[in-house]
Amino acid sequence: MSMRVLVTGAKGQLGTDLMNELERQGLEGIGVDIEEMDITDAESCRRVISREKPDAVIHCAAYTAVDAAEDNVELCSRINGQGTRNVAQVCQEQGVRLMYISTDYVFDGLGTRFWEPDDHRDPLNVYGETKYQGELAVEELLDAYFIVRIAWVFGIGGKNFIKTMLRLGRQNGAVNVVDDQVGSPTYTYDLARLLVDMIQTDRYGRYHATNEGLCSWYEFACEIFRQAGMNQVKVTPVSSQEFAAKAKRPFNSRMSKEKLSANGFVRLPDWKDALERYLKELEKSGQMP
């Protein structure tokens, strides 16, 4: 099926990989970033989407600076909440299918059970609250939609935990990493394949998509240094209380992906496998910190 797919936030980590994956699958990708389409401006959204006439929109553009969001509530809400509403409104008017990329932060992050896609949402920080506002806008305006929640994301473009660890490990020879937050890392290269597969179907609904397997941030860091051959770096586990951050982080980011399997989608490979491929990609692209 030949499709035109408009990707917002096309220059971000996920957006970059989505554009590549669309091309790989022989679909037409239209990438827009703030210069081409300001999602906080309803008119801008209407103008661009009307002009490009996509069959689908994958909406990745977001305010993602979690700690800074605590001080920039209005801006964060304007982008993640109102911005998503603007995009959803135009998709509704023009009969365009919409996929909204959301986050594990819409949950309160407590307990140890796996979050199901249709669980009660109760965000614990400003970023999570505004992404929740985005989800509500999509659900309110559209009868059929995809909401895909992702977590612990890493890719070639932009900043991420892996690049930070490698940089700090080289600079300081030691890092402190929290060991009481558990989740699954997500490689945008793997995620992009799933999302492009998904957008070509009408198996709508809320989904969770991360690489398989669980770890704490501490275990993630240890594996990064092990695979990067940096065994001399000392990694010290600390609690979230010791590692003060402005925004509260979820302790439990275990996300159930059973719904992917139930709908015939191929789940993502194990996160350790993804990490290995990512480190090679960093090396190849000359981005190894």
C-alpha positions in Angstrom: 0.0 0.0 0.0 1.5 3.3 -1.1 1.1 6.0 1.5 2.1 9.6 2.2 3.1 9.9 5.8 3.8 13.3 7.4 6.2 13.1 10.4 6.3 15.9 12.9 9.5 16.4 14.9 11.3 14.9 11.9 14.7 16.1 13.0 14.5 14.4 16.4 15.9 11.0 17.4 12.8 9.1 16.5 11.8 11.4 13.6 15.1 10.8 11.8 14.7 7.0 12.0 11.1 7.2 10.9 12.0 9.1 7.8 14.7 6.5 7.0 12.3 3.6 7.6 9.5 5.1 5.5 12.0 5.3 2.6 13.2 1.8 3.3 9.6 0.5 3.0 8.9 2.5 -0.2 6.5 5.0 1.4 6.6 8.7 0.9 7.8 10.5 4.0 7.2 14.2 4.5 9.3 15.5 7.4 8.4 18.7 9.2 10.0 20.4 12.1 9.2 23.7 13.8 10.5 25.7 10.8 8.0 24.1 8.5 5.1 23.6 10.8 4.7 25.1 14.3 2.3 22.7 16.1 1.4 25.4 18.6 -0.1 27.4 15.8 -3.4 25.9 14.6 -3.3 27.8 11.3 0.2 26.5 10.6 -1.0 22.9 11.1 -4.0 23.4 8.9 -2.0 25.1 6.1 0.8 22.4 6.0 -1.4 19.4 6.4 -3.9 20.7 3.8 -1.1 21.4 1.3 0.8 18.1 1.8 -2.4 15.9 1.8 -0.8 13.0 3.8 -2.7 9.7 4.3 -1.3 9.6 7.9 0.5 11.7 10.4 3.0 10.3 12.9 3.2 13.0 15.6 6.6 12.9 17.4 7.1 16.6 18.0 7.2 17.3 21.7 8.7 19.2 24.6 10.8 16.5 26.2 13.1 18.3 28.7 11.6 16.6 31.7 13.3 18.6 34.5 13.1 21.9 32.6 9.3 21.3 32.2 8.8 21.8 35.9 9.8 25.5 35.4 8.2 25.9 32.0 4.7 24.5 32.6 2.9 26.8 30.2 5.4 26.3 27.3 5.4 22.5 27.9 1.6 22.4 27.9 1.3 24.6 24.8 3.5 22.2 22.9 2.5 18.8 24.2 -1.2 19.5 25.0 -2.4 22.2 22.7 0.0 21.4 20.0 -1.2 17.8 19.8 -4.8 19.1 19.9 -4.1 21.3 16.9 -2.6 18.4 14.9 -5.5 16.1 15.9 -8.1 18.7 15.0 -6.8 19.0 11.4 -6.5 15.2 11.1 -10.1 14.9 12.2 -11.3 17.5 9.7 -9.4 16.0 6.8 -9.9 12.3 7.5 -6.1 11.7 8.1 -5.1 8.8 10.3 -3.0 9.9 13.3 -0.4 8.2 15.4 0.5 10.1 18.6 3.8 9.1 20.3 3.4 9.3 24.0 5.3 8.1 27.1 5.3 5.8 30.2 5.2 9.1 32.2 1.4 9.2 31.9 1.3 6.6 34.7 2.2 7.2 38.3 5.2 4.8 38.1 4.3 2.9 41.3 4.1 -0.8 42.1 5.9 -3.6 40.1 3.2 -4.9 37.7 3.4 -4.3 34.0 1.4 -1.3 32.8 -1.3 -2.2 30.3 -2.1 0.2 27.5 -5.6 0.9 28.8 -4.7 1.3 32.5 -5.7 4.4 34.5 -3.4 7.3 33.9 -2.1 9.5 36.7 1.0 11.4 35.7 3.6 12.4 38.4 5.3 15.4 36.8 4.6 18.3 34.4 6.0 16.5 31.3 3.8 13.4 32.0 0.8 15.6 32.6 1.1 17.5 29.3 1.6 14.3 27.3 -1.5 13.0 29.0 -3.3 16.2 27.8 -2.1 15.3 24.3 -3.6 11.8 24.7 -6.9 13.1 25.9 -7.1 15.5 22.9 -6.5 12.7 20.4 -9.1 10.5 22.1 -11.6 13.3 22.2 -11.3 14.4 18.6 -10.8 11.2 16.7 -12.8 8.0 16.6 -9.8 5.9 15.4 -6.2 6.7 16.3 -2.9 5.1 17.4 -1.4 6.2 20.8 2.0 4.5 21.2 3.8 4.9 24.5 7.6 4.6 24.5 10.2 4.8 27.2 14.0 5.2 27.8 14.6 6.2 24.1 18.0 6.2 22.4 18.9 6.9 18.7 21.5 8.4 16.5 20.4 12.0 16.6 20.3 14.1 19.8 21.2 13.4 23.4 20.4 10.2 25.3 21.4 8.2 28.3 24.0 6.0 26.4 25.9 9.0 25.0 25.8 10.7 28.5 27.2 7.6 30.2 30.0 7.1 27.6 31.0 10.8 27.9 30.9 10.8 31.8 32.7 7.4 31.9 35.6 8.8 29.7 35.7 12.1 31.6 35.4 10.9 35.2 36.1 7.2 35.2 33.2 6.8 37.5 29.4 7.4 37.5 26.5 7.2 40.0 23.3 5.7 38.6 19.9 5.1 40.1 19.1 1.5 40.7 15.4 1.7 41.9 13.8 2.7 38.6 13.0 -0.2 36.3 12.0 -0.2 32.6 13.0 -1.2 29.1 15.4 0.8 26.8 14.0 1.6 23.3 16.2 1.9 20.2 14.5 4.3 17.7 15.8 2.3 14.8 13.8 -0.8 16.0 10.8 1.4 17.0 10.6 3.1 13.7 10.1 -0.2 11.9 7.2 -1.2 14.2 5.6 2.2 13.9 5.8 2.3 10.1 4.4 -1.3 10.0 1.6 -0.2 12.3 0.5 3.0 10.5 -0.2 0.9 7.4 -2.9 -1.1 9.3 -6.2 -0.2 10.8 -5.5 -2.0 14.1 -6.1 1.2 16.1 -5.8 1.8 19.8 -3.3 2.4 22.6 -0.1 0.4 22.6 3.2 0.2 24.4 6.4 -0.2 22.4 9.9 -0.7 23.9 12.6 -3.2 23.3 12.2 -6.5 25.1 13.7 -7.2 28.5 13.9 -5.2 31.7 16.7 -3.4 33.6 17.3 -0.6 36.1 19.2 2.4 34.9 22.2 1.1 36.9 22.1 -2.3 35.1 21.7 -0.4 31.8 24.8 1.7 32.6 26.8 -1.5 33.5 25.9 -3.1 30.2 26.8 0.0 28.2 30.3 0.0 29.7 30.7 -3.7 29.3 29.7 -3.7 25.6 31.8 -0.6 25.0 34.9 -2.3 26.5 35.1 0.3 29.3 35.3 -2.1 32.2 37.5 0.3 34.1 34.6 2.7 34.7 33.3 2.5 38.3 29.5 2.4 38.4 27.9 3.0 41.8 24.2 2.3 42.4 22.3 5.1 44.2 18.7 5.6 45.1 16.4 8.1 43.5 16.4 10.1 46.7 20.2 10.4 46.6 20.1 11.5 43.0 18.0 14.6 43.3 16.3 15.7 40.1 13.7 18.5 39.7 11.0 16.2 38.2 9.8 13.0 39.9 10.7 9.9 37.8 8.6 6.7 37.7 10.0 3.8 39.7 8.0 1.4 37.6 8.2 1.7 33.8 7.4 -1.9 33.1 5.2 -1.8 30.0 3.1 -4.7 28.7 3.5 -5.3 25.0 1.0 -8.2 24.8 -1.3 -6.1 22.8 1.3 -5.8 20.0 1.5 -9.6 19.8 -2.3 -9.9 19.9 -2.6 -7.6 16.9 0.0 -9.4 14.9 2.8 -6.9 15.2 6.4 -8.0 15.5 7.8 -7.0 18.9 11.2 -5.3 19.2 14.4 -7.3 19.8 16.0 -7.6 23.3 17.5 -4.3 24.5 21.0 -5.8 24.9 20.9 -6.7 21.2 19.7 -3.2 20.4 22.5 -1.6 22.4 25.1 -3.7 20.6 23.8 -2.5 17.2 23.5 1.1 18.4 27.1 1.2 19.7 28.3 0.0 16.2 26.2 2.7 14.6 27.7 5.4 16.9 31.2 4.2 15.9 30.4 4.1 12.2 28.8 7.6 12.2 31.8 9.0 14.1 29.5 10.0 17.1 31.1 7.8 19.7 31.7 10.2 22.7 
